[in-house]
Amino acid sequence: MKKILSLGLLCATILVSQAQAASTPTVSGVFEKTVHAFSESHAPLGQIPASDLLNQPVVGIDEETGLLKVQTPKGLVLVARAAVTTTMAAAAPRETSCSYIGTLSASGTGSSSGFASNCKPGTH
């Protein structure tokens, strides 16, 4: 009976750790061989090798700068979102009150090409 309980506990522990690992976003790619990084206090750290970032967990987003917080073997660094690709889900677009965009007018001079023209409040 103890063996069955121990086996069940082991399986549950493995499943929970896999679920947590799957939900933690990671750096999945980079665009250059090195990436400009900053410390938690926003001090420049210079260029760090891209290999230091690959498959490392993204632990959050810096509220002040919008930079990604990445936990590396050497410590926490901040990097620009545009410098890396991640497994993070994209944020949903913001809701707007514009529910209608009018067609282009015959004369587009001095207009916004129909974008945001005739925007009417939404009726939700």
Secondary structure, 3 states (H helix, E strand, C coil): CHHHHHHHHHHHHHHHHHHHHHHCCEEEEECCCEEEEECCCCCEEEEEEHHHCCCCEEEEECCCCCCEEEEECCEEEEECHHHEEECCCCCCCCCCCECCCCCCCCCCCCCCCCCCCCCCECCC
